[in-house]
């Protein structure tokens, strides 16, 4: 049986990149084909436990996407912390 895999590039911005070995917040992941955004978050939280989908904006190809959005090989995800205050 052949396993289908894909590679995605994740960039964490702001304080979300604390704990990530790359100073630019870059993480490259190899995941099962058909993984969605929630699956990427689960994989990234092993390295960056600060990543909380309720407190960040997720972009793929410059557009905000839901957690159930299925990813394609080679796509890039960006996670930005949300801010509040006044």
C-alpha distances in whole Angstrom, upper triangle without the diagonal:
4,6,10,13,16,20,23,26,28,32,34,38,41,41,37,37,39,36,34,34,35,38,37,35,32,28,25,22,18,17,14,14,17,19,22,26,26,23,24,27,26,24,27,29,28,30,33,34,36,34,35,34,37,39,37,37,33,33,31,32,36,35,35,32,31,29,27,26,23,22,21,20,23,25,28,29,33,34,38,40,42,46,49,52,56
4,6,9,13,16,20,23,25,29,31,35,38,39,35,34,36,34,31,32,32,35,34,32,29,25,22,19,15,14,11,12,15,17,20,23,24,21,22,25,24,22,25,27,26,28,30,32,34,32,33,32,35,37,35,34,31,30,28,29,32,32,33,30,29,27,25,24,20,19,18,16,19,22,25,26,30,31,35,37,40,44,47,50,53
4,6,10,13,16,20,22,26,28,32,35,35,31,30,32,31,28,28,29,32,31,28,25,22,19,16,12,10,8,8,12,13,17,20,20,17,18,21,20,18,21,24,23,24,27,28,31,28,29,28,32,33,31,31,27,27,25,26,29,29,29,26,26,24,22,21,17,16,15,14,17,19,22,23,26,28,32,34,36,40,43,46,50
4,7,11,14,17,20,23,26,29,33,33,29,29,31,30,27,27,27,30,29,26,23,20,17,14,10,9,6,5,9,11,14,17,19,15,16,20,19,17,20,23,22,24,26,27,29,27,28,26,30,31,29,28,25,24,21,23,26,26,26,23,23,21,19,18,14,13,12,10,14,16,19,20,24,25,29,32,34,38,41,44,47
4,7,10,14,16,20,22,26,29,30,26,25,28,26,23,24,23,27,25,23,20,16,13,10,7,6,4,5,8,9,13,15,17,13,13,17,17,14,17,20,19,20,22,24,26,23,25,24,27,29,26,25,22,21,19,20,24,24,24,21,22,19,18,17,13,11,10,8,11,13,15,17,20,22,26,28,31,35,38,41,44
4,7,10,13,17,19,23,26,27,24,23,25,24,21,22,21,24,22,20,17,14,11,8,6,5,6,5,8,9,11,13,15,13,12,15,16,14,15,19,19,19,21,23,24,22,23,22,25,26,24,23,19,18,15,17,20,20,21,19,19,18,17,15,12,9,7,5,7,9,12,14,17,19,23,26,28,32,35,39,42
4,7,10,13,16,20,23,24,21,20,22,21,18,19,18,21,19,17,13,11,7,6,4,6,9,9,11,10,12,13,15,13,11,14,15,13,13,17,17,17,19,21,22,20,22,21,24,25,22,21,17,17,14,15,18,19,20,18,19,18,18,16,13,10,8,5,6,8,9,11,15,17,21,23,26,30,33,37,39
4,7,10,13,16,20,21,18,17,20,19,16,17,16,18,16,14,11,9,6,5,7,8,11,10,11,10,11,11,13,12,9,12,14,11,11,15,16,15,16,19,20,17,19,18,21,21,19,17,14,13,11,12,15,16,17,15,17,15,16,14,12,8,8,6,5,5,6,8,11,13,17,20,23,26,29,33,36
4,7,10,13,17,18,15,14,17,17,14,14,13,15,12,10,7,6,5,6,9,11,14,14,15,13,13,12,15,13,10,12,14,12,11,15,16,14,15,18,18,15,18,17,21,20,17,16,13,12,10,11,14,15,16,15,17,16,17,15,14,11,11,9,7,7,5,6,9,11,15,18,21,24,27,31,33
4,7,10,13,15,12,11,14,14,11,13,11,13,10,8,6,5,6,8,11,12,15,16,16,13,13,11,13,12,9,10,12,11,8,12,13,12,12,15,15,12,14,14,17,17,14,13,10,10,10,12,13,14,14,14,16,14,16,15,15,12,13,12,10,9,6,5,6,8,11,14,17,20,24,27,30
4,6,10,12,9,8,12,13,10,12,10,10,7,5,5,6,9,11,14,16,19,20,20,17,16,13,15,15,11,12,15,13,10,13,15,12,11,15,14,11,14,14,17,16,12,12,10,10,11,12,12,14,14,15,17,16,19,17,18,15,16,16,13,11,8,6,5,6,9,12,15,18,22,25,27
4,7,8,6,5,9,11,9,11,10,10,8,5,6,8,11,13,17,18,21,22,21,18,17,14,15,15,12,11,14,13,10,11,14,11,9,12,10,9,12,12,15,13,10,10,10,11,12,15,14,16,15,15,17,16,19,18,19,17,19,19,17,14,11,9,6,5,7,9,12,15,19,22,24
4,6,6,6,9,12,11,13,11,10,8,6,9,11,15,17,20,21,25,25,25,22,20,16,18,19,15,14,17,17,13,14,17,14,12,14,12,10,13,13,15,12,10,10,11,11,14,15,14,16,15,16,18,18,21,20,22,20,22,22,19,17,13,11,7,6,5,7,10,12,16,19,22
4,5,6,8,12,12,14,13,11,9,9,12,14,18,20,24,25,28,29,28,25,23,19,20,21,18,16,19,19,15,15,18,15,12,14,11,11,13,15,16,12,10,12,13,14,17,19,17,18,17,19,21,20,24,23,25,23,25,25,23,21,17,14,11,9,7,7,10,11,14,16,19
4,5,6,9,10,13,13,11,11,9,13,15,19,20,24,25,28,29,28,25,23,20,20,21,18,16,18,18,14,14,16,13,10,11,8,9,12,14,15,12,11,13,15,17,19,22,20,21,19,21,21,21,24,24,26,24,27,27,25,23,19,16,13,10,9,7,10,11,14,16,19
4,6,8,9,12,12,11,11,8,11,12,16,17,20,21,24,25,25,21,20,16,16,17,14,12,14,14,11,10,13,11,7,9,6,6,9,11,13,10,9,11,12,14,17,19,18,19,17,18,19,17,21,21,22,21,23,24,22,20,16,13,11,8,7,7,10,12,15,18,21
4,6,5,9,8,8,8,5,8,10,13,15,19,20,24,25,25,22,21,17,18,18,15,13,15,14,10,11,12,9,7,10,8,9,12,14,16,14,12,14,14,16,18,20,19,20,19,20,21,20,23,22,23,21,23,23,21,19,16,13,11,9,10,10,14,15,19,21,24
4,6,8,9,9,10,8,11,12,16,18,21,22,26,28,28,24,23,20,20,20,17,15,16,16,12,11,12,9,7,9,8,10,13,16,18,15,14,17,17,19,21,23,23,24,22,23,24,22,25,25,26,25,27,26,24,23,19,17,15,13,13,12,15,17,20,22,25
4,6,9,9,11,9,11,11,15,16,20,21,24,27,27,24,23,20,20,19,17,15,15,14,11,10,10,7,6,8,9,11,14,17,19,17,17,19,19,21,22,25,25,26,24,25,25,23,26,26,26,25,26,26,24,23,20,18,16,15,15,15,18,20,23,25,28
4,6,7,9,6,8,8,11,13,17,18,22,24,25,21,21,19,19,18,15,14,15,13,9,10,10,6,6,10,10,11,15,17,20,18,16,18,18,19,20,22,22,24,23,23,24,22,24,24,24,22,23,22,21,20,17,15,14,13,14,15,19,21,24,27,30
4,6,9,8,8,9,12,14,17,19,23,25,26,23,24,21,22,20,17,17,17,15,12,13,12,9,10,13,14,15,19,21,23,22,20,21,21,22,22,24,24,26,26,26,27,25,27,27,26,24,25,23,21,21,18,17,16,16,18,18,22,24,27,30,33
4,5,5,6,8,11,14,17,20,23,25,26,23,23,21,22,21,17,17,19,16,13,15,15,11,11,15,15,15,19,21,24,22,19,20,19,20,20,21,22,24,24,24,26,24,27,26,26,23,23,22,19,19,16,16,14,15,16,17,21,23,27,29,32
4,5,8,10,14,17,20,23,26,28,29,26,25,23,24,23,20,19,21,19,15,17,17,13,13,16,16,16,20,21,24,21,19,20,20,20,21,22,22,24,24,25,27,26,28,27,28,25,26,24,21,21,17,17,15,15,15,16,20,21,25,27,29
4,6,9,12,15,19,21,25,26,26,24,23,20,22,22,18,18,20,18,15,17,18,14,13,17,16,15,19,20,22,20,17,17,17,17,18,18,18,21,21,22,24,23,26,25,25,22,23,22,19,18,14,14,12,12,13,15,18,20,24,26,28
4,7,10,13,17,19,22,23,24,21,20,17,18,18,15,14,16,14,11,13,14,11,10,13,13,12,15,17,19,17,15,15,14,15,16,17,17,19,19,20,21,20,23,22,22,20,21,20,17,16,13,11,10,10,11,13,16,18,22,25,28
4,7,10,14,16,19,21,21,19,18,16,18,17,13,14,16,14,11,13,14,11,11,15,15,14,17,18,21,19,16,16,15,14,14,16,16,19,19,19,21,20,22,21,20,17,18,17,14,13,10,10,9,11,13,15,19,21,25,28,31
4,6,10,12,16,18,19,16,16,14,16,14,11,12,13,10,8,11,12,9,10,14,15,13,16,17,20,19,17,17,15,15,15,16,18,19,19,19,20,18,20,19,18,16,16,15,13,12,10,10,10,11,14,16,20,23,26,30,33
4,7,10,13,15,16,14,15,14,16,14,11,13,14,11,10,13,13,12,13,16,18,16,19,19,22,22,19,19,16,16,15,16,18,20,20,19,20,19,20,18,17,14,14,12,10,11,9,10,12,14,17,19,23,26,29,33,36
4,6,10,12,13,11,13,12,14,11,8,11,12,8,9,12,12,11,13,16,18,15,18,18,22,22,19,19,16,16,15,17,19,20,20,19,19,17,18,17,15,12,12,10,10,11,10,11,13,15,18,20,24,27,30,34,37
4,7,9,12,10,13,13,15,11,10,13,13,10,11,15,14,14,17,19,21,19,21,20,24,25,22,22,19,19,17,19,21,22,22,20,21,18,18,17,14,12,12,9,10,12,12,13,16,18,21,24,27,30,33,37,40
4,6,8,7,10,11,12,9,8,12,11,9,11,14,14,15,17,19,21,18,20,19,22,24,22,21,18,18,16,19,21,21,21,19,18,16,15,15,12,10,10,9,11,12,13,14,17,18,22,24,26,30,33,37,40
4,6,6,10,12,13,10,10,14,13,11,14,17,17,18,20,21,23,21,22,20,24,26,24,23,20,20,18,20,23,23,22,19,19,16,15,14,11,10,10,10,13,14,16,16,19,20,24,26,29,32,35,39,42
4,6,9,12,14,11,12,15,15,14,16,19,20,21,22,24,25,22,23,21,25,26,24,23,20,19,17,18,22,21,21,18,18,16,14,13,9,8,8,8,11,12,15,16,19,21,24,27,29,33,36,39,42
4,6,10,11,10,11,14,14,14,16,19,20,21,22,23,25,21,21,19,22,24,22,21,18,17,15,17,20,19,19,15,15,13,11,9,6,6,7,9,12,12,15,15,18,20,23,25,27,31,33,37,40
4,7,8,6,7,10,11,10,13,15,16,18,19,19,21,18,18,16,19,21,19,18,15,16,14,16,19,18,17,14,13,10,9,9,6,6,8,10,12,11,13,13,16,17,20,22,24,28,30,34,37
4,5,5,7,9,10,11,13,15,16,18,18,18,19,16,15,13,16,18,16,15,12,13,11,15,17,15,14,10,9,7,6,5,4,5,9,11,13,11,12,11,14,14,18,20,21,25,27,31,34
4,5,5,6,9,10,10,12,15,16,15,16,16,12,12,10,13,14,12,12,8,10,9,13,14,13,11,8,7,5,6,6,7,7,11,13,14,11,11,9,11,11,14,16,17,21,24,27,30
4,5,5,6,9,10,11,13,15,14,14,15,11,10,8,11,14,12,13,10,13,13,17,18,16,14,11,9,5,6,8,9,10,14,16,17,15,14,12,13,12,15,16,17,21,23,27,30
4,5,5,6,9,10,12,14,14,14,16,12,13,11,15,17,15,16,13,15,14,18,19,18,16,13,12,8,9,10,9,10,13,14,15,14,14,12,14,14,17,18,20,24,26,30,33
4,5,5,6,9,10,11,12,13,14,11,12,11,14,15,14,14,11,12,12,15,17,17,15,13,12,9,11,11,10,9,12,13,13,12,11,9,11,11,14,16,18,22,25,29,32
4,5,5,6,9,10,9,10,10,7,8,7,11,12,11,12,10,12,13,17,18,17,15,13,12,9,11,12,13,12,15,16,16,14,13,10,11,9,13,13,16,19,22,25,29
4,6,5,7,10,10,9,11,9,10,10,13,15,14,15,14,16,17,20,21,21,18,16,15,11,13,14,14,14,17,18,18,17,16,14,15,13,16,17,19,22,25,28,31
4,6,6,8,9,10,12,10,12,13,16,17,16,17,15,17,17,20,21,21,20,18,17,13,15,15,15,14,16,16,16,16,15,13,14,14,17,18,20,24,27,30,33
4,5,5,6,8,10,8,10,11,15,15,13,15,13,15,16,19,20,20,18,17,17,14,16,16,16,15,17,17,16,15,14,11,12,11,14,15,18,21,24,27,31
4,5,5,4,7,6,8,10,13,13,13,15,14,17,18,22,22,22,20,18,18,14,17,18,18,18,20,20,20,19,17,14,14,12,14,14,17,20,23,26,29
4,6,6,10,10,12,14,17,17,17,19,18,20,21,24,25,25,23,22,21,18,20,21,20,19,22,21,21,20,19,17,17,15,18,18,21,23,26,29,33
4,6,9,9,13,15,18,17,16,18,17,19,20,23,24,24,23,22,22,19,21,22,22,20,22,21,20,20,18,16,15,14,16,16,20,22,25,28,31
4,5,6,9,12,15,14,13,16,15,18,19,22,22,23,21,20,20,18,20,21,21,20,22,22,21,20,17,15,14,12,13,13,16,19,21,24,28
4,5,8,11,13,12,13,16,16,19,21,24,24,24,21,21,20,17,20,21,22,22,24,24,24,22,20,17,16,13,14,13,16,18,21,23,27
4,6,10,11,9,10,13,14,17,20,23,22,22,20,20,19,17,20,21,23,22,25,25,24,22,20,16,15,11,12,10,13,14,17,20,23
4,6,9,8,8,10,11,14,16,20,19,19,16,16,15,13,17,17,19,18,21,22,21,19,16,13,12,8,9,9,11,14,17,20,23
4,5,5,7,10,11,14,17,20,20,19,15,15,14,12,15,17,19,19,22,23,23,20,18,15,13,10,10,9,10,13,15,19,22
4,5,5,8,8,12,14,18,17,16,12,11,10,8,12,13,16,16,20,22,21,18,17,13,12,9,10,9,10,13,16,19,22
4,6,8,10,14,17,20,19,17,13,13,11,10,14,16,18,19,23,25,25,22,20,16,15,11,11,10,9,12,13,16,20
4,7,10,13,17,20,18,17,14,14,13,13,16,18,20,21,24,26,25,22,19,16,13,10,9,6,6,8,10,14,17
4,6,10,13,16,15,14,11,11,11,11,15,16,18,18,21,23,22,19,16,12,10,6,5,4,5,9,11,15,18
4,7,10,13,11,10,7,8,10,11,14,14,16,16,19,21,20,16,14,10,8,6,5,6,6,10,13,16,19
4,7,10,9,8,6,6,8,8,12,11,13,13,15,17,16,13,11,7,6,5,7,9,10,14,17,20,23
4,6,5,5,4,6,9,10,13,11,13,12,14,16,14,11,8,6,5,7,8,11,13,16,19,22,25
4,5,5,7,7,10,11,12,10,11,9,10,12,11,7,6,5,7,9,12,15,16,20,23,26,29
4,6,9,9,13,15,16,12,13,11,11,13,11,8,7,7,9,12,14,17,19,22,25,28,30
4,7,9,13,15,17,14,16,14,15,16,14,11,9,9,8,11,12,15,16,19,22,25,27
4,6,10,13,14,12,14,13,15,17,16,12,11,10,10,11,12,15,15,18,21,24,26
4,7,10,12,10,13,13,16,18,17,14,12,10,9,10,11,13,13,16,18,22,24
4,7,8,6,10,10,13,16,16,13,12,10,10,11,12,15,15,18,20,24,26
4,5,6,9,11,15,18,18,15,15,12,13,12,14,15,15,19,21,24,27
4,6,8,10,14,17,18,15,14,12,13,12,14,15,16,19,22,25,28
4,6,9,13,16,18,15,16,14,16,15,18,19,20,23,25,29,32
4,6,10,13,15,12,13,11,14,14,17,19,20,23,26,29,32
4,7,10,12,10,12,12,15,16,19,22,23,26,29,33,35
4,7,9,7,9,9,13,15,18,21,22,26,29,33,35
4,6,6,9,11,15,17,20,24,25,29,32,36,38
4,6,9,12,15,18,22,25,27,30,34,37,40
4,7,10,13,16,20,23,25,29,32,36,38
4,7,10,13,17,20,22,26,29,32,35
4,7,10,13,17,19,22,26,29,32
4,7,10,13,16,19,22,26,29
4,7,10,13,16,19,23,25
4,7,9,13,16,20,23
4,6,9,13,16,19
4,7,10,13,16
4,7,10,13
4,7,10
4,7
4
